Every structure is written in C-alpha cells, then in structure tokens.
Amino acid sequence: MAKLERTLYGSFDEILAKIENGILGGSVSASLEDGSDFSSDTARCSVRIFERYSFMGGNRVSLSVTLFKPSGSDPIRLSAITAGRSQAMFHKFNTFGEKAFLEKLEELLD
C-alpha cells in the first residue's frame, strides 16, 4: 500500500476532472470503478476508485482518491491510497504496480 496526501489550490471541479482524465488517459487498462460526491452549504467531498492492470506486478491495483474542501475559502485536501493483490499469505512482496499508480497521480498534480 502507498499513500499520498496533498493540499491543493484552485477549482475543485477542474482538479477532479484533471485527476479523472489523467488517470483514465494514462493507461489502457485504467477504469473508474465507482465514485461518490457529497456537499453541504460550505463543504464538498468527492471520492473516486480507479483500477488498472500492473504489467510489472502481474496483478490489478486500485487507487482511491478523496478530495475534500471544508469551505469556499479553504484549500482542497487530497488523500490517495493504493492497494493491490499479492500472492503471499502474510507479506506483500509485489508493490511495483501500487507505487507506479500513485506516481502517475503525483505527475498529474505537479
């Protein structure tokens, strides 16, 4: 498992679209598995679950992305966590695909 947390500035909708388009366009096997959007008078939260096949790892990996904006003037908080399958019973030896998936998101945000 790998994790990335960032504070972002800009349009919530533009950042979300950039993430969705960049992840889906960055791999032929990438898919958007599901998503949820919540909002109140001041807060907004979006969750997206992506999945793709990792050729290096020989398995499928997922990427969970959460964007949260508490109020109109606050920055956007991002939390992204990857997960993948491993064939070992007690230890996860193959994390290549998870790290590569997270690195793709980092490239989009930089």
Backbone torsions as a table, in degrees:
resi	resn	phi	psi	omega
1	MET	NA	142.3	177.1
2	ALA	-133.3	150.6	-176.2
3	LYS	-136.4	145.3	176.4
4	LEU	-134.8	132.0	174.7
5	GLU	-129.1	136.3	-178.1
6	ARG	-143.8	155.8	168.0
7	THR	-105.7	127.5	-174.9
8	LEU	-121.6	154.3	178.1
9	TYR	-127.1	143.2	179.0
10	GLY	132.4	-164.2	-178.7
11	SER	-78.0	126.4	179.0
12	PHE	-56.0	-48.8	-177.5
13	ASP	-63.0	-41.1	-179.6
14	GLU	-67.5	-39.9	178.7
15	ILE	-65.9	-44.7	179.2
16	LEU	-61.5	-44.9	179.7
17	ALA	-63.8	-40.2	179.2
18	LYS	-62.0	-41.4	178.9
19	ILE	-66.0	-50.7	-178.6
20	GLU	-59.0	-51.2	-177.5
21	ASN	-65.9	-38.9	-179.1
22	GLY	-68.3	-42.3	179.2
23	ILE	-68.1	-47.0	-177.7
24	LEU	-68.6	-32.9	178.9
25	GLY	-84.5	-9.1	-175.8
26	GLY	-90.4	-5.1	-178.4
27	SER	-155.7	134.9	180.0
28	VAL	-67.5	-22.8	-178.4
29	SER	-98.3	0.5	-178.2
30	ALA	-73.0	141.0	176.7
31	SER	-142.1	151.9	172.7
32	LEU	-92.1	109.7	-175.4
33	GLU	-77.1	-40.9	179.1
34	ASP	-171.8	169.5	179.2
35	GLY	-160.3	160.0	176.7
36	SER	-140.6	146.4	177.5
37	ASP	-132.3	133.1	178.7
38	PHE	-130.8	146.6	174.5
39	SER	-153.0	156.0	174.2
40	SER	-131.3	-164.6	178.9
41	ASP	-60.3	-35.0	-175.7
42	THR	-121.4	-24.5	-173.1
43	ALA	-106.4	156.1	177.6
44	ARG	-145.5	140.0	-179.8
45	CYS	-142.9	133.8	175.8
46	SER	-130.3	136.8	178.2
47	VAL	-123.8	133.2	177.1
48	ARG	-131.6	137.7	176.4
49	ILE	-116.8	117.0	178.0
50	PHE	-108.4	156.6	176.1
51	GLU	-142.2	148.0	174.4
52	ARG	-154.4	163.6	177.0
53	TYR	-88.7	134.2	177.1
54	SER	-101.3	110.0	178.8
55	PHE	-65.3	-39.7	-179.7
56	MET	-65.1	-39.1	-177.8
57	GLY	-90.8	-17.4	-178.9
58	GLY	68.5	29.8	-179.1
59	ASN	-148.2	174.3	175.4
60	ARG	-95.6	143.0	178.5
61	VAL	-126.8	151.9	178.4
62	SER	-118.7	155.1	177.8
63	LEU	-132.6	119.1	177.3
64	SER	-102.0	123.2	-178.8
65	VAL	-120.1	126.2	176.5
66	THR	-120.7	126.9	173.0
67	LEU	-111.8	133.6	-179.4
68	PHE	-137.2	130.9	176.8
69	LYS	-128.7	110.1	-176.1
70	PRO	-65.1	-40.8	179.2
71	SER	-152.2	173.5	-176.0
72	GLY	-58.2	-32.1	-176.9
73	SER	-96.3	-10.3	-178.8
74	ASP	-80.7	153.0	175.2
75	PRO	-70.1	165.8	178.0
76	ILE	-89.7	134.8	176.4
77	ARG	-103.7	134.2	177.9
78	LEU	-118.0	135.9	170.9
79	SER	-130.4	126.0	179.7
80	ALA	-129.7	130.8	-178.0
81	ILE	-133.7	132.6	177.9
82	THR	-102.9	157.0	174.9
83	ALA	-150.3	146.0	178.6
84	GLY	-146.2	166.1	178.8
85	ARG	-83.7	148.7	174.6
86	SER	-133.2	150.1	-178.7
87	GLN	-92.5	-7.0	178.6
88	ALA	-81.3	151.3	-176.7
89	MET	-79.3	-41.0	-173.4
90	PHE	-115.1	-21.1	-177.8
91	HIS	-128.3	144.9	176.0
92	LYS	-97.9	110.4	-177.5
93	PHE	-92.3	-29.8	-171.5
94	ASN	-104.5	95.6	179.7
95	THR	-116.4	13.4	-178.4
96	PHE	-57.8	-48.6	-176.6
97	GLY	-65.3	-37.5	179.6
98	GLU	-64.2	-46.7	-179.3
99	LYS	-65.3	-39.7	179.8
100	ALA	-65.7	-38.1	178.9
101	PHE	-64.2	-43.5	179.5
102	LEU	-68.4	-36.2	177.0
103	GLU	-63.4	-34.4	176.6
104	LYS	-62.4	-42.5	177.9
105	LEU	-64.3	-42.1	178.1
106	GLU	-59.0	-40.5	177.0
107	GLU	-60.3	-41.5	179.7
108	LEU	-64.1	-34.9	-175.6
109	LEU	-83.2	-23.1	-178.5
110	ASP	-80.3	NA	NA
